[in-house]
């Protein structure tokens, strides 16, 4: 498949970039950060996001969504990366929407998917339990308790968990079985602590102490969430890779603009050949990552159960490219690049957070090696 966007996808890209550039530029993030906003994102903007149809991208048409593909979700994610706009798009409109669409009961889908499309709820996926992404090492347990289950354990790095209306919790229900549960964050025994990440975005630590959930809270089948969870996580990973691509793109544009306006020894620093070479190499690196990310997005649309290799390659490339972009950008800005006055530092922090989210470059390089038989 050609690694280019269709005409309709190009129109979506232009639309979401224009919307976020006008409504949620980097100054929007600064305002939320500096005011220590308790929510961490603008609910009014989130509703406007829904009015444009962006939050409904992955919600099936039968449940009030647009029924678009993963490529379209990646386009929206890339635009969010370019402006650093705080949004529950990833947690709710990507991870939760796909989990509910794939294994939610009819009642769960009818109740929650239209609400996601309309930006009426925030739903957070609770998966990780340590400082590193290790989905195979889930220790949170769900034990049978009468007609329902009792949850015990702790989760960390739960995106938007402190304002979530619902939690989708991955818990071990047997030695090898994982089950997804829809949990009310206000239930007895649920303890939530907001944790501001380095980029001023939202996450939470969540602890479950003998939390009672009914049988109808199960998403899919007991012990049967493994394949669904793999697909949901790979979807999230490739959208995060798209966000990293947006970060790298924006940093490159900021750096080029600075090279054209900053003078040293009566010459624009962009005239220095050494900096031109570094900028050219960075541009090539970003374009290679763009191809890898689009290939992974397309693979997730065509055959999500067999897209893991493409996704791992894209996430590893995107982590490395974004890291290189922010490092080069800060260095080419000189000492000013380390000050809060320049936006480049905010992109550096967002890149660092996104690199860790759902697996860093090392995690995915290891996946690539394993899938290739090493």
MARMIPA-834524 format. One record per atom (N, C-alpha, C): residue in one letter; x, y, z. Coordinates in steps of 0.02 Angstrom, whole numbers, plus 50000, padded with zeros to 5 digits. Each point is the difference from the previous one (the first is absolute). Layout:
<rs>
AXYZ;...
</rs>
This chain:
<rs>
X500424994050000;X499585006050000;X500445006250000;X499825004949959;X500405006149995;X500015003850066;X500595002450018;X500085003650063;X499855007449991;X499385001349979;X499765006949992;X499285000250025;X499785005850022;X499325000950023;X499535000649940;X499394997650009;X499495001249949;X499785007350003;X499605002049951;X499765006949999;X499595001650062;X499574995350021;X499595001050059;X500435000450063;X500504995850004;X500455000250058;X500405006550002;X500195002449942;X500355006549996;X499555005750024;X499374999649983;X499535005250023;X499914999750076;X499984993950027;X499954999450073;X500625002950033;X500594998649973;X500625002750027;X499995007650000;X499795003049946;X499985007349996;X499495002850050;X499434996650006;X499475002350045;X500224999850073;X500284994450022;X500184999450071;X500605004450017;X500475000849953;X500565004550012;X499775007250007;X499535002049958;X499745006950004;X499615001050064;X499604995150019;X499605000550061;X500455000750061;X500504995750006;X500425000150060;X500475006149999;X500235002149943;X500435005949997;X499635006250024;X499345000349984;X499605005750021;X499764999450072;X499764994250019;X499674999250066;X500484997750055;X500534996449982;X500434997150051;X500745000449980;X500265006049990;X500725000749987;X500394998450064;X500665000449996;X500424998450058;X499835004450060;X499795006149987;X499815004650054;X499424997250042;X499594995949969;X499444996850036;X500274995350054;X500504996149982;X500324995650049;X500325004150056;X500345005449981;X500325004250051;X499495002750050;X499435002249975;X499495002850043;X499754994950050;X499864993949976;X499764994750045;X500544998250051;X500624999649977;X500554998350046;X500105005350053;X500045006349978;X500155005450047;X499445001350049;X499384998549981;X499435001050045;X499894994050044;X500414994849992;X499924993750038;X499284997449995;X499764999949940;X499314997849987;X499884993150029;X499454999250037;X499874993750035;X499814994449953;X499725001649942;X499804994949952;X500594998249955;X500375005049977;X500574998749957;X499865000749926;X499385000649982;X499815001549931;X499375004250002;X499845003249944;X499435004549996;X499394995949977;X499514999250045;X499414996049982;X499605003249943;X499985006649999;X499655003349945;X500334998549933;X500675000149999;X500374998449939;X499884992749980;X499964995550050;X499874993049987;X499324999149967;X499505003950022;X499344999649968;X500035002849929;X500385005349990;X500085002749932;X500364995049955;X500474996450030;X500354994649965;X499504994949974;X499514998450043;X499484995349980;X499555002849946;X499855006450004;X499585003249950;X500304999549930;X500664999849997;X500354999249936;X500014992649977;X499804995550046;X499994992949983;X500644996350018;X500495003450028;X500654996850012;X499964994750054;X499625001150053;X499954995050053;X499604993949978;X499645000549945;X499584994549975;X500354995949946;X500635001449987;X500354996949943;X499974992450002;X500144997050057;X500044992750006;X499374996850028;X499495004050014;X499374997350024;X499594997749940;X499754993850001;X499614997449943;X499395004449985;X499815000249937;X499435004149980;X499364997850035;X499944993550014;X499414997450034;X499915002850069;X500535002950028;X499975002850068;X500145007549999;X499835003349946;X500055007349997;X500675002749980;X500454995749977;X500675002349981;X500075000849925;X500625001249979;X500145000849929;X500254993649968;X500224995250042;X500244993749973;X500605000749954;X500445004750015;X500605001049959;X500534994950021;X500585000549969;X500534995150012;X500555002550045;X500494995750009;X500575001650043;X500435005549968;X500045000149934;X500385005449967;X499715006850021;X499345000550000;X499685006450019;X500155001650074;X499994995050043;X500175001250071;X500725002350006;X500444997249959;X500705002250001;X500085007149976;X499615002049951;X500025006949975;X499825004850056;X499484998350038;X499795004250057;X500555000050054;X500284994150014;X500534999650049;X500605004249981;X500194999849936;X500575004049977;X499875007450010;X499395002249986;X499835007150009;X500045001950074;X499794995650045;X500055001350072;X500735000650020;X500434996049970;X500715000450015;X500305006649977;X499755002749945;X500285006249974;X499855006050045;X499435000050032;X499815005950041;X500054998650075;X500144993750019;X500054998050070;X499335000850037;X499454999849964;X499355001250030;X499824994550050;X499885001750063;X499774994950049;X499304997849982;X499904993449996;X499364997449977;X499934992850021;X499404997750018;X499894992950015;X499894995849937;X500225002549943;X499904996349937;X500304993050004;X500624999450022;X500334993550001;X499664995350050;X499895002450060;X499724995650052;X499294997849983;X499605004749976;X499284998749993;X499804998149929;X500195004249951;X499764999049932;X500414994949961;X500574997950027;X500404994949968;X499994993550040;X500325000050058;X500074993850039;X499334997450024;X499615004250034;X499364997750027;X499514998549944;X499975004249949;X499534998849945;X500134993349966;X500644998349989;X500154993749967;X499854994150046;X500175000650064;X499874994550047;X499254998550003;X499595005350005;X499284999050004;X499724997349935;X500255002649944;X499744997749936;X500174992749987;X500594997850025;X500224993149987;X499704994950048;X499925001950064;X499774994850046;X499485002350050;X499745006049993;X499475002250045;X499354996349985;X499594999250051;X499344997049990;X499565004949961;X499444997649976;X499555004549963;X499795005850043;X499854998750064;X499795005450046;X500565004950011;X500614997650009;X500585004450011;X500135004349938;X499964997049941;X500125003849939;X499465005349990;X499374998250011;X499465004849989;X500035005750049;X500244998750060;X500035005250051;X500605004649993;X500584997249981;X500625003850005;X500285002549933;X499914996249947;X500305002249937;X499695006549974;X499335001050001;X499745006549980;X500245005750045;X500104998550064;X500255005150046;X500725001949985;X500404995149977;X500685001649979;X499985004449938;X499594998249952;X499965003949938;X499805007250014;X499575001050050;X499765006750017;X500435003550052;X500564996850021;X500455002850051;X499635001350066;X499554995550017;X499625000750062;X500314996150057;X500484995649986;X500334996150052;X500764999949988;X500364998750053;X500724998649996;X500104993050028;X500324995749961;X500114993150021;X500754998649996;X500284997250053;X500724998850003;X500154992650003;X500514997949963;X500244993150001;X500554999450053;X499904995550048;X500484998950053;X500364993449987;X500635000549977;X500374994149980;X500674999350035;X500415005349998;X500694999550026;X500015000150076;X500514996650028;X500054999450073;X500705001950026;X500455002149955;X500665002150021;X500225005949957;X500615002350011;X500245005949963;X500114998549927;X500044993749981;X500094998049931;X499394996149975;X499885000549936;X499444996649968;X500144992549996;X499634996150040;X500094992750001;X499314996750002;X499644999949945;X499314997350001;X499964992650015;X500564996449993;X499994992850015;X500104998750075;X500135005350038;X500154999150071;X499455002850044;X499374998949981;X499445002450039;X499934995950064;X500015003650057;X499944996650065;X499335001450033;X499655005249979;X499335001450027;X499564993949990;X499664998050053;X499614993849997;X499255001450008;X499624995849968;X499275000150008;X499784993050021;X499774999550061;X499794993650028;X499244999549999;X499754994149987;X499274998850003;X499745001750069;X499455003750001;X499695001950064;X499244999749991;X499724994350015;X499294999149989;X499845000249926;X499545004349981;X499815000649929;X500465004749962;X500465003450036;X500445004849968;X500744998550012;X500395005450007;X500724999450009;X500245005150051;X500584998650029;X500325004750045;X500695001849972;X500115006549988;X500635002449970;X500485002350055;X500644997949993;X500535002350044;X500635001249959;X500315005850010;X500615001549963;X500085007549990;X500485001849959;X500145007249989;X500225001049928;X499825005749973;X500195001949932;X500345006950002;X500445001149952;X500325006549995;X499975002449928;X500155006449990;X500025002949932;X499324999249965;X499465000850039;X499324999349972;X499805006849971;X500015000549934;X499875006549968;X499305002450016;X499955006250024;X499375003350017;X499624996350054;X500354995950039;X499674996050051;X499685004050055;X500265005950015;X499735003950056;X499345003349984;X499825000449936;X499355003049980;X499564995049962;X500204993750001;X499634995049961;X499324998650030;X499514999249957;X499334997950021;X499964992450007;X500444996649964;X500054992750003;X500724998049991;X500194994450030;X500664997049990;X499924993349967;X500424998549951;X500044993349972;X500644996950028;X499914995150043;X500554997350040;X500184993049975;X500644998949987;X500254993449982;X500224996450064;X499734994250013;X500164996350061;X500094992649983;X500414996850040;X500124992849990;X499464996050035;X499684995649963;X499464995950028;X500194992650003;X500584998449974;X500284993250006;X500745000649986;X500354994450003;X500735000349991;X500195003249934;X499644998649947;X500165002749934;X499455004449972;X499455000650036;X499435003649974;X499955007150024;X499865004649953;X499895007150015;X499295001849982;X499685004050042;X499315002149988;X499975007650006;X499595003049959;X499885007350004;X499355001250038;X500035004950045;X499425001750041;X499855007549992;X499355001649995;X499785007050000;X499855001950072;X500405004550028;X499965001550071;X499815007350011;X499565001150047;X499805006850020;X500555002850046;X500325005549981;X500545002750042;X499765002650067;X499345000750009;X499735002250064;X499814994250045;X500124993949978;X499824994250039;X500424999450063;X499734996950051;X500374999050063;X500624995949987;X500565002450027;X500644996549993;X500435002549942;X499745004549959;X500405002949946;X500325006450025;X500665000449997;X500375005850023;X500405002949941;X499885006449985;X500305003149941;X500425006050022;X500625000249975;X500455005650013;X500235003049934;X499865006349989;X500225003249939;X500765000749999;X500314998649943;X500725000949992;X500135004149937;X500265005950009;X500185004249942;X500644997449970;X499994998649936;X500594997649966;X500465005849981;X500594998449975;X500505005149984;X499745005249951;X499544998049957;X499755004549948;X499355003550021;X499844999750065;X499405003150028;X499364996649977;X500054994149973;X499414996249979;X499764995750058;X499404997249993;X499664996650055;X500154992550003;X500104997750060;X500014992850014;X499814999150072;X499934993750020;X499814998750069;X500274993250023;X500094999550065;X500114993450032;X499334997850028;X499844993749989;X499364997450023;X500124993650039;X499714999750059;X500074994050042;X499314997050012;X499974993449997;X499374996450010;X500074995750062;X499615001650050;X500004996250063;X499334996550009;X499984993649983;X499394996050006;X499405003549968;X500105002249938;X499475003449963;X499524994949971;X499375000650017;X499494995249977;X499715002349934;X500014995649950;X499695001449936;X499544994349981;X499465001549967;X499524994949980;X500244996549936;X499704994449986;X500194996049942;X499905003949934;X499495004349999;X499875003849939;X500515005449987;X500475001050047;X500555004849990;X500554997149956;X499994993549986;X500514996849958;X499915002249928;X500565001949967;X499995001449928;X500234993749965;X499574997149959;X500184993949966;X499904994050046;X500474995349997;X499954993950040;X500534999950054;X499864996550053;X500494999150054;X500604996049973;X500595002450015;X500644997049977;X500125001149926;X499565003549965;X500065000349927;X500195006749971;X500315004450041;X500155006749976;X500675000749965;X500394994649999;X500685000549974;X500055002849930;X499654997049952;X500045002249930;X499725007049991;X499445001550034;X499705006749995;X500475005250028;X500304998450058;X500465004850031;X500615001249956;X500254994949968;X500575000949954;X499815004849944;X499404999149972;X499785004449946;X499915007250024;X499695000850058;X499875006750028;X500675003550014;X500474996450029;X500655003050016;X500385001949937;X499984995749948;X500345001649938;X499675006049966;X499355000550005;X499665006049974;X500255006250037;X500034999750066;X500255005750038;X500725001649983;X500414994949991;X500715001049985;X500095003749934;X499624998049949;X500115003249935;X499725007150000;X499485001450039;X499755006950005;X500505004250040;X500314997150051;X500535003650036;X500605001349954;X500164995249957;X500535001049951;X499845005949954;X499375000549981;X499785005749958;X500075006650039;X499844999950064;X500095006050041;X500745001950003;X500444995150008;X500725001450001;X500225002949933;X499724997649946;X500155002849934;X499795007349997;X499415001650027;X499775006950002;X500475004450041;X500234997350057;X500485003750041;X500645001449960;X500274994849968;X500625000849962;X499915005149943;X499444999649966;X499865004849945;X499995007250025;X499645001150055;X499945006850027;X500685002650023;X500394995750033;X500665002150023;X500455001749941;X499964996149947;X500405001449941;X499825006849970;X499355001449997;X499795006549973;X500235005850044;X499944999250066;X500245005150046;X500755001249992;X500374994549993;X500735000549995;X500205003349935;X499684998249944;X500155003349936;X499865007550004;X499455001850030;X499845007150007;X500535003750040;X500244996850053;X500515003150043;X500665000749962;X500184994949960;X500625000349961;X499985005849949;X499405001949979;X499945005349950;X499965007050030;X499925000350067;X499945006750031;X500555001750049;X500354994950026;X500545001150049;X500655001649965;X500325005550020;X500635002049969;X500584998950048;X500574998149971;X500624999450038;X500575001949953;X500445004350024;X500555002649958;X499725003249936;X499445003650009;X499685003649945;X499744995549944;X499884993650017;X499724995449951;X499444996150033;X499484998449960;X499494995550026;X500314993250013;X499854996950057;X500334993850016;X499794994449953;X499445000949965;X499794995149951;X500464999849939;X500465004949994;X500485000049945;X500604995650015;X500084997950063;X500574995950018;X499894992949975;X500494997449963;X499914993649967;X499894994350050;X500335000350056;X499934994650050;X499284999450023;X499675005750011;X499304999950022;X499544997949943;X500175001949939;X499614997849942;X500014992449994;X500594997050009;X500064992749996;X499584996650054;X500035002750061;X499624997050054;X499255000649988;X499795005749973;X499295000949985;X499784995349945;X500424999049949;X499834995549945;X499944992850024;X500454997950043;X499974993250026;X499384999050043;X499825005150039;X499404999550041;X499374999549956;X499995004049946;X499434999749954;X499914993049971;X500564997049979;X499974993249971;X499754995050052;X500255000750062;X499794995550053;X499255000550012;X499735006150002;X499295001050012;X499584997149943;X500235000949939;X499624997349943;X500004992449999;X500554996950020;X500004992750006;X499514997750053;X499975003650055;X499534998450053;X499285001049976;X499885005249960;X499335001249974;X499774994049959;X500454997249960;X499814994249959;X499864993950045;X500414999150052;X499914994350045;X499345000650038;X499835006050022;X499395001150038;X499394998949955;X500005002749940;X499434999049955;X499924992749981;X500564996549990;X499964992849984;X499684996250058;X500175001850061;X499714996650058;X499265001750008;X499825006249989;X499295002050003;X499594996149949;X500274999449939;X499654996349948;X499964992650017;X500534997350030;X500004992950020;X499474998750053;X499925004650046;X499484999250051;X499315000149971;X499905003849947;X499355000249966;X499884993549961;X500524997449968;X499914994249957;X499964993450039;X500434999150049;X500034993750036;X500295001250070;X499595002650047;X500265002150065;X500324994450040;X499794993849989;X500294994450039;X500694998049976;X500195002549941;X500664998349972;X500415006349985;X499855005450036;X500355006349987;X500535001650052;X500114995350046;X500445001450057;X500715002049979;X500284996749950;X500685001649978;X500035007249973;X499535001849957;X500005006849972;X499915005250054;X499574998550050;X499885004650055;X500635000950041;X500334994450017;X500615000550041;X500545003949964;X500074998849934;X500505003849961;X499845007550001;X499365001649991;X499805007049998;X500115003550067;X499814996750055;X500095003150066;X500745000950016;X500424995049984;X500715000650013;X500305005749959;X499835000449935;X500245005449957;X499775006850026;X499365000450019;X499735006550021;X500335002350065;X500124995450046;X500355001850062;X500695002949985;X500364996749956;X500685002249984;X500005006649962;X499555000749952;X499975006149960;X499805006150042;X499504999150042;X499785005650042;X500555001950049;X500344995050028;X500555001450046;X500555003949964;X500174997949940;X500525003549962;X499775007149982;X499365000649981;X499755006649981;X500045005050058;X499794997950059;X500005004850056;X500725001450024;X500434995049996;X500705001250020;X500345004849952;X499904998949935;X500295004549950;X499695007050006;X499345000150010;X499665006450005;X500255004250059;X500074996850058;X500255003650059;X500715002449988;X500424995649971;X500705002049989;X500065005749950;X499604999849946;X500045005249949;X499715006650025;X499574999750051;X499765006150031;X500515002850050;X500514996050015;X500505002350048;X499715000150070;X500295004250043;X499795000450069;X499275002050007;X499745003949952;X499305002250003;X499534994149995;X500234994549969;X499574994249992;X499824996750066;X500375001450052;X499874997050065;X499545004450044;X499805005749976;X499585004450039;X499264998749985;X499585001650049;X499284998949992;X499695004949950;X500375005249984;X499755005049953;X499894997049931;X500414995149982;X499964996949934;X499584993650004;X499584998949950;X499574994149999;X500384993549992;X500615000449976;X500384994049985;X500064995450061;X500065003150060;X500064996050061;X499374996150015;X499425002849984;X499374996550011;X499944993949954;X500255000749939;X500004994349954;X500484994650024;X500565002050029;X500474995250026;X499684995850055;X499625003350044;X499674996450055;X499454995449974;X499625002449951;X499474995749972;X500304993949965;X500555001149964;X500324994449966;X500244994850050;X500275002450055;X500264995350050;X499434995850030;X499445003150013;X499434996450028;X499714995049950;X499925002249938;X499714995549949;X500474994149985;X500655001150007;X500464994449988;X499874994350050;X499855001750062;X499884994950050;X499304996949995;X499535003849974;X499314997849998;X499914993949954;X499754994550028;X499864993849963;X500634997049968;X500575001250032;X500624996749979;X500485004749967;X500625000350026;X500515004449972;X500354996649941;X500515003349973;X500354997349941;X500314993250014;X500284999150060;X500304993750018;X499494994350004;X499425001550029;X499474995050005;X499794997649931;X499925004749953;X499754998149934;X500564997249956;X500625002150011;X500554996949963;X500064992650020;X499894998650063;X500014993050023;X499434996149969;X499405003149994;X499444996649967;X500174998449928;X500315004949965;X500194998949930;X500484994249995;X500504999850044;X500504994749999;X499674993250012;X499564999850050;X499674993750017;X499564997549943;X499635004649968;X499564997949945;X500394997949938;X500635002149996;X500424998049945;X500454994050017;X499874996950057;X500334993850017;X500665000750036;X500165005950025;X500645000950035;X499914998950075;
</rs>
